Amino acid sequence: MQDPDLAQALRAAILAQDFASTPDSWQYDAPLGLHPSIDLALAVFPRTGPPRWANVLSSREHPQGVVAELGPDAGAVRNVQFLCDLQNERGESIVWLPGADWSTLDFRPLSGNGPWRFVAPYPASLLKLMVAFGVALAVDRGLCHWPAALEPMIVISDNRSTDECVALMHRCGVVGLLNQSLAERGLTTLQLNDTTPAGGWRNADGAGVGHIHMTAWDSLRLLWLIDAAAPPPPWLPPGLPPLLQPASAARLHDVLRRQQLEETLSSGSLKHLPGWVPGLPDAPVFAHKTGNTDNYASDAGIVQQGGTHYIVSVFTSLGRRYAPVAAAATTWRLPALGAAVHRIAEALA
């Protein structure tokens, strides 16, 4: 069920990090000054009682946060109009530049028509989760075997492996099938658009920012579809076949458990760095995928530890330019947020 108390706990956890004061290397380490865009979703599966879920979105336009209306069936966000991220004619991400005037930018609608608008940050390498699902669809239909590139694409976010998997999806003719299958399951903000048969998925390929989209709530629900320990997804219409066969869903979940980049909501890969801040547990407890560029940091996965079981997803405009040291992927405030989310979920377990 949608839990207002959980939503307020997530909202408080975001506000406690004072994200607007994050030093920005593109502004000579002056504070960011504006609230960054943060899309945070959580679904907790208690040992007794029904699942509880919430989604909170905050941005420069909504610095105190907006609580998404999700409904009793964990359906699509009702009160938010999601807008597409943007790149310019040179293939550069422009929404998050210092001094960017959003009133002059021509944002295109992505999904929804609610009273609150939210520019959905580009997912960065978290888009590889959708690619993995596309590969699994091809395997399930007998169009290919599991490629060796799948694991490095997920566990170390290898870009060449992603090229191979995207090209494989095109050869098998499942790119359109993936987008259609996601839409049929209500995941309308998950879109892998304008990739190329040669495996292109970046800005320079005519894809990337403004073409490939994800949001926290729909990404959480995508992971719910492969979480065998979770109750059946309540938003799916009766008679709709599963997105993936159980063996393929289990394989994707297993690959996510081998994640090696613990640097966003979790932070075990960064323990050696000065000022290290612990986050939520690392893999295999946290079966997840991250995404990081200069402008973006995202993370989504399934946590199972003892009696604690939840799915968490976050998309932000807090990339490497906000990292305290060069070897970090983002501000320490994100693993601190991850630790807060873990405490919230443990209290509901």
N, C-alpha and C positions, 0 to 999 in steps of 0.2 A: 504494500500500500504506500501511497505517497505520504511522507511523514513530515509535517510542518516543523516539528522540533528538530529533526535531522537537518532539514534545510537551513534552519537558523543556526545550528551548530556549524555547518559548513560555511555559512556566510560569516560567522564570527571568526572562524579559523582563517579565512581569507583576509578579513580586516585586521586581524592581529599581526599580520606580517608587514603591514604598512608598505605595500609594494610600490607606492608612488615615490618613496624615498630611495629606491634602489639606484645605486650609482650606475651611470650609463657611460661606457667608454667612448661612445660617439658624441658625447657632450662633455668630454674631458673629465669624466667621473663626477660631473654634477648630478644631482638627483634627477631621475626621470621626470618628475614634476607632475605627470598625469598618471592616473591609474591605468596600468596595462590591461589588456584584454585577457580575462581568465574565465574559462568555461570548465567547471568542475562538476562531475557527476559521481554518485555513489549508490550502489545497491548492496544491502547487507542481507545475508541469509542466516537468520538466527537458528539456533538448535531447536527451539520451539517457537511456534507462532509464524505468521506470514512474513515474507520478505518486506523490507522497508527500503524506500528509495527517495532520492532527491537530486536536483540539479540546480546549481546556482551559477549565474553569469554576471560578471562585472567588467567594466570598461571605463574609459574616460567619460563616456556619456552616462554611465550608471555606476559611479564609484562606490556606492553603498550596496550594490548588488541587486539583482533581480532573481526572484525565485521562480523557476519554471513551473508551469501547470502541466502535470503529466497524466493525471487521471488514474482511476482505480485499476486499470488494466496495464499500467506502465506503457501507455501509448506515446505517440509523438508529442513533442512540446507544443502547447496550444497558444501561448501568449507571447511568443517571440517571433519576429520576422528575421530570419538569418539572411545576411548579405554576403556576397562573394568577396574574398580578398582580391587584391588588384596588383598587377604589374604594369609597367609602362611599355612603350614601344621598343625599348632596349632590353626588355626582359628583366627589369629590376623591380623588386618589391618596393612599393612606394607608400603604402598606408602607414608604415611604422617609422618613417624617417623623422628625425627631429624637426619640429616645426610644421609637420604635415597638417594641412587644413582640411579636415574631413568634409566641411561644407562645400568644398570645390570638387570633390572626388565623385565620379560617376559610378556608384556602387550598383551592382546588379543583384536582383533577388536570387536567393538560393532555395529557400524553403520556408513555409509558414507565412502567416499574415497577421500576426498578433500586434498589439499596440507598442511593444518594446522592440527596438531594432538592435541587432548584434552582428558586428562584422566578424565572421568566423575565421580565426587565424589559420593560415596554411598549416597542414599537419606535419610538414617536413617528412622525415623518414618513417613516421608512423603510417604513412600511406602504404608502406610495404606490407602492413597487415592485410589491407584489401587485396594486394597482389597475391599474397599467400592464399587467401580465400579463392581467388580466381584460378590459381593453379589447382587447388583442391577440387573445384568444380570440374576442371578438365580431367583430372584423374578419375573422379567418380563416374564420368561419362565414357571412360575407356579411351579417351583421346590422347593420353600420354601416360608415362610413368612419372613417379615422383622425381623431380630433378635434383641433382646434387647441390644446385645453387640455392635451394630453399633454405637450408639451415644457415649458411653464412649471411644470406639476406636478412634473416631475423636476428640471429644471436650476436653478430658483429656489425650489422647494418651495412653489409658490403654492397657498394653501388653497382659494380660489374655483375654481381650475382642478380641484382634487381633487373639490370638490363636483360639478362638471360631469361628471367622469369616473365617479364613483360613481353618479350619477343615470343616466348612459348605460348602465352595466352593468345596472342594474335594468330600464331600458326594454328592453334586449336579452335579459333573462332569463338572464344568465350568472353571477350571483353564486354560486348553488349549484353551477353547473358548475365554476367556478374552485376552490371548496373541494373538490369531488369529484375533480377532475383532479389537484390537489396530493396528496390522500390516496392516489390510485391509484399515484402515483409515489413513495410512501413519505415524503412531506414532511408528516407529520402535525402538526407544531407550527406550520405556516403556516396560519392561519385568519383569514379576513376575515368576522367574524360581526356580525350585528345592525346593519348599515348600513341606511339608509332610502331609499325611492324618491325622496325629495327631495334626495338626495345627502348625507345626514348620516352622519358617521363619528366624531364627537367624543364625549367623555363626556356632554355635555349632550343629545346625540341618542339616548342609550341604548346607545352603542357605546363605542369608545375603550378605556381601561384595563380589563383584565379581560374584554374581549370580542374584541379583535383581538390576535393572537399571532404571534410569530416567534421563532426561535432562530438562533444563529450557524451551526450546522452545516447545518440545513435551508435557510437563506437562501443559504449558499455553494453548496449543491447546486442550488438554483433558478437561480442565475447560471450554473452549469456547463451547464445546459440551453440557454443562449443563447450560449455561448462556442464559436464555430465552430472556433477554433484548438486547443481542448482535445480530448483523446481521448474516445471515446464514454463516457457515464456508466455505470460498471460495475454499479451497483445496479439498473438498470432490468430488468424481466423481458423475455424475448424476445417479440417480436411487439407490444409496446406502442407505439402510434404516438407520434411526437414531440408534446410539449405544444403547441408552436407550429410553424407553417410556417417554413421557413428565412428567407423574406423578412421575416416579422414578428419573428423572433428577431434578425435583423440590424438591424432598425429600432430595437428596444429598446436593443440594445447601442450603437448609434450615438447615441441620445439620452443615454444614460448617459455617453458620452464628452464631452458638452458641459456637464457639471456645472459650476456656478459657485460652489457653496458648499464651499470648501476649508477646513474648520474643525474637523475631528474627527481622523481618522487622518492626513489631509493638512491642511496649514495655510497654503497660499499666500494665501488671502483675508485673512489676519491679519498679514501681514509688517510692516505699519505700526504694530502695537501694541507697547508696551513689554514686554520680556521674551520676545519671540516665540521659539518653539521650532519648528524645521523638522520636518515629518512625512514620510510617504512621498510619492512624486511626485503632483502635481496632475493633473487631467484635461488633455488626453485620454489620457495614459498610464494614469491611474486612472479607469476608467469606472465610476461609482459613484453611490450615493444615500446621503444622510445623514438623521439624525433627531435633533432636539434640543428639549427642553423644560426646565423648571426641574429636573426629576428625572431626565431620561434623555438619554443621548447614544449614538447608534448610527451605524454606517457599514458599507457592504458594497459590494464591487465587484471588477472584473477589472483586473489590472495587466499591461500588455505594454510592455516597454522593452528593446530589443535582444534578447538571448537570454533575458531574465528574463520569466517568464510565471507568474502565480499568481492565485488568488482568495482574498480575505480578507474576513472578516465579524466584526464585534464589536457586542455589545449590552451596555450598561452602565447603572448607576444614577448616572451622573456627569453631570448636566445643568448648566444655566446657573448654578445656585446655587454651583457650584464653580469658576466662571470667575474668573481673576485680575483681569480688568477687564470693565466692562459690555459692551463690544463683542465679547467672545469668547463662544464657544458652550459651552465646557467647560474643564476644567483643562488646562494645558500637558502634563500627564503623558500624555494620550491621543495627541497627535501624536508625543511622544517614544516611546510604545509603537509607533506606526505606523512610525517610522524604524527601530526595532529589528526589527520584522517584515520590513521591506524588506531589511535586511542579512541576516537569516536566509534569506529566499527567494533572494537573489542568490547566497549561498554554495551553494545546492542547484541552481542553474540549470545 
